[in-house]
Structures are given as C-alpha cells and as structure tokens.
C-alpha cells in the first residue's frame, strides 16, 4: 500500500496513529478534524502554515503541532518531503499524563530548530524512527509508533521550562500519587458531566478533598491553564465533537457542552476559534474522500 496517498478514512475509529509523506500539492485549504497532527517541515525557501489565527513562516526541520479540533491550513509549503503524523484524540485521552501534556501545550504550535536546537534534534530522531517503522510494515507497527509518540510527548514535556519558565516542571511531577489520582477523578468527572449544576472550582476542590487554593495551584501546574480556562477548553472540545453531527442544532450543542446560553457559547467559541460555531462546522473535514493534510 502506498502510504503517501493515505486518506483520512474514519481515522478515529480505525487507528491511533498514521503517517504520510510524498504529497505534491503545496497548499491545503483551512479545515479541522478530531485527530491531531505533527508536521516535520520539509525543505525549500517557502514553508508557510496557519494554525487558528496565527501564520508561521518556517524552515526545514521545524515542527508544527496541530492539536485535535484546531483550525489549520497550509498556505504554501513543501509537502512532498515533509512528514505528517496523525494521532487519535482518543489515544491522547487514554492516559492522564498525555491529557496533561496536550492541555499544557495547547497554545504551542511551533517548535523551531533555531530556537530549540537540542529539543528539535531529539524529536527529529524520534520521528525518523516512526517513519522507518511505519513505512516498513513490521509487525505491531502501530503499537511501536504509539510508543514513540508517547516518547515524543514525554521529551517535549521534559523541556517544559523552555516554554513556560514561570512554571516548574519538577513541582508538577512531585505530587504524591494520591493527589494525582484525585485530580484524575475530578477531571474525568467534569468531562462526563458537563451539564452538572455545579462545576465551580470550589466544588471540584471539595470533591478532590483538598483546599481551593491548593487545588488551583495543582491544576495550573498539571494542565498549564487556570481552572476556568481549562473548563472552557473541555466544553469547546465537546462542542466541536458535536459539531460533526449535522442534524444537531447549535442550541442543543451549546447546552450539552455545558454553556449556559447561546451568547456565552458564541463568545467563547469565537475567542478561541476566530469564527462562529456555524462557520466552523461548515469547514469540518468529514468526507473520507478528502486527502490528508
């Protein structure tokens, strides 16, 4: 099978990992999908990518990080020698540490070889190994690649201080297992009960059995966000998931995602995505015949 022509055919239901290279078209229109992507930028003088509302002019060897459900496009870039890795959102949510890393770095979209040479060199070795394994067709290649994907995320997290100097990675990893289990229980409760009457930080701290101030400090270190920002992010993730269902009204989507009103839903959505929910839905890439970008 020629994986350079791989199509995103029901990706979330069939695989946790996919990889592609060899696409000749230099651009791809704005779109989004429920899986994430890592792009290793190819050669050439022009490599321009857009993620959400930001445009990046990159060089060979840089990485582009596109988290699940983020709007992105390729303005003009080498796609023939670039490497595109796709990973399932379900896989990322299967382990708390992967969830934590994804949420912590949610606003990080570019890893530049000139700014972070050591980190990018380490990640390049990992992605090259992914490519070799995936394209070779060896037994258990998906499992092997998922293990390397976890190594990619772990390596990124080990360089946390390069991106957020004010947060100590050592502190966030130093919590006792019991405290971390409480945080996992709370975050899972929230994800499964977005329409609950009381999801306030105080109520969740009480559920975790710790003080509100301590809860707030742990939460920021674990997720990279304050509680209200994280809660809105989770609500938006649920909303974007529901937006793939064309038979569901925007009002129902807002309610099922935990937003108390359509105006608040529209406001938060526009602040994060730069467009209205209806516009975002119209750009959803759900046609299995569309090529991977």
N, C-alpha and C positions, 0 to 999 in steps of 0.2 A: 504493500500500500504506500502511496506517495503522500507522506505527511505534510509536505509543503503545500498541499491543496486541501488540508483539513478544513472541514466546515463545522460550525458550532451546532451540531445536531443534538438537541436535547442534552446539552453538556451536563447540567446539574444532576440529571437522572442517570447518567451513564458512566461518569468518570470523575475522579477527584483531581486529575492532572492531565494536561495536554500541552504539546509543544509544537511550534511551527516555525518555518523559515522558508525563504525562496519565493515570496510574493513580489511580483514585478511592479504593480501599481504603486506610485509614490504617495498617494493620498487616500484617505478614507474619511467619509462624512461623519459628523457628530452622531454619537449613539451611546447607548449604555446597555449593560446586561448584568445578570445576577452573579456572575463569577468575576474574579479579579484577574489582573494581568500584570506581568512583569516583562518589560521590553528592554532588551540589551541593544542599544543604539548601534546601527551599522555605520559604515564609512561614508565619505562624501562631505562636501562643503556645506550642504544644507540638510539639517535634520530638525524640523520644527514640529512640535507636538502641542496639543492643547488638552488640559485636564480641568474640568469645571470651567472657571472663568479666566484661568491663567494660561499664558502661552510661553513655551520654553524653546529656546534655540540651543541645541545640544551638539555634542561632538561624539565621535566614535568612542565606545567604551563606557559612556554614561548609562545609567539605568533610569527607566521611567516606571513608577509604581502607580498602578491604577487599581484602587480598591473596589470591591463589589458595589455596583449600582452608581458609579460615578460617571458623569458625562465626559466623553473624551473624543478626540478626533486626531487624525494625522494630517497636518496641513501640507507638508512636503518633506518627505524623508525616504532614505533608503530602506526598503522593506525586503529586498532580495537577500541581503546578507545580515539583516537584523534578526534577532532571535526573540520570539514571542512565547511566553509561558503563561498558561491559563491555570487557575486553581479555583476549586469549588468553594463557595461561601460556606456550604455545609461542612466541608472538611475543616475550614478555619475555625468554625464554631464548635468543633468536636472536642477541643481541648481549651481549658481556661487560659493557659499561657498564650496560645495562638490568638484567642479573642483579645486578650490584654494587649498583645503586641500590635494587632491590627487596629484597635481603637486608639492606642497611644500614638501611632504613626499615621493616623488617618489624614492629617493635613500635610504629610510629607509625600511628595510626588516625584522628586528628582534626587538622584544620587550622582553627583558629578565627580568624574575621575580626577579633576584638577583640585577640587576642594577636599575630597576624602580619598586620597590615593590608596591608602592601606586597606580601608574597608572595601572599596570597589574592587581592588585586586583579589581580595579574599572571596567576594561574591562572584567574581568572574570565574574563578576556579570551580566554584560550586555549580554555576550554570553550564559551564563547559562539560562537566561530568553528567549533568542532567541530559544535555543534548546527546552525548555519546551513548548513554544508556537507553534513552527513549527511541532514538533512531535505529539502534541495533536490534531491537526486538527481542532482547534477552528475556528469560522467564522472570516473572514478577517485576516487570519494568515499572509499572505504576506504583507499586509499593516502594521500590527503590527510589523513584523520583520524588515520592511524597516524603520519604525520609530526608532527602536532600533539600526539599522545600522547607522542612522544619529546621534544618541546619542553616538555610539561608536566613530565615526569620530570627533564629537564635543569634546568628552572627551580627545581624542588624541591631538586635537589642543589646548586644554586648558593647556596642558603640553609641549607646544612648546619650552619653554625656556630650558627644559631638553635636547633637541636635538640640538638646534641651539642657543646657548647663545648669539651670536652676533646680533641676530635679535629680536627685542622687539615685542612680540605678541600684547601688548597694543597699540603700534603705528599703526600696520596694521589694528586693529579694530577701530581705532579712526578717520578714514577718513569720511568725510561727504558723505551722500547718493548720492549726485550729482556726486562726484568724482568717487565713486564706480560704478555708472551707466555708466559713461563714459568708465571706464575700461572694464566693461562687453561688451559694444558696440564694443569696439576695438577688444577684444579677439574673440568675435563671428564673427566679420568681417574677421579676419585673418583665422579662421577655415573654413569659407565658401568661401574664396578667396585665396587659397594657390598659385594659379598661377598668381596672380596680379603682375603688373610690379614693384610696389614699396611697399614693406612691411618693409622698414627700420624703425628703432626706431624713427628717426626724423619725418618720415611721419605719423607714428601712434600717436606720441605725438601731432602733429598738428591736427590730426583727433579728438583726445580727447580734444583739446583746452587748453593744458597745456604745460609748458616748457619741453624740452627734459630731463633736469636734474631731474625735479620733477617727470616726467613720469618714468624715470629709477628707482628712489628711491621707488616709489609706487609699481612698477611692481615687484621688488625684494621682497618687504615685503608681497605682495599679493600671489605671486606664489612660492617663495622660490628659484627662479632662475633669472639670468640676462636675458635680452630680447633675445639675440642670442641663448642662451641655450634653452630657452622655445620654441622659434620658431622652432628650430631643433627637439625638442621633439614632437611638434604638427605635423611636417612634417613626422616624423617617425611613429607616431600613424596612420596617414593617409596611409602611405606606408604599414604598417603591416596589416591594414584593407584590402587594395587592394591585398595583397599577398595571401589572401584566395581565390582569383579568379584565378584559374589555367590557364585560357585562356588569361590572360593579360600579356604582355611582361614586363620584368624588366625595359626596357627603358620607356615604357608608364607609368608605376607605378612611376618612378622617376620624370617624367615631371608633372604628375597630383598631386604629393606631393609637388611640388614647388622647387625641386632640379634643379639646372641649368645644371648639367652634370652627366653622369653616374659615373665618378671617384669621384665626391663630394658625391653622393648618397652612393656609396660603402664605402667610407672612414667614413662618419658619422655613417652609419649603423653598420659597423664593430666596431667602437669605442664604441658604445652603447650596441650592442648585442653580440660582440665577434665572429661573423661569417658573411659570405656574405649573402645577401638577398636570393639568391637561396637556400642556405643551410637551412636558417631559414624557408623558405616556405616548404621545404621537411619535416620539423618536426611539421607542423601545425596539431593540433588535430581537425579534422573536421568530423571524422566518428562518427555518432551518436551511433554506437555500442561499442565504446571505453568507458571504465569506467571512472568515475570522479576521478581526483587526487587532 
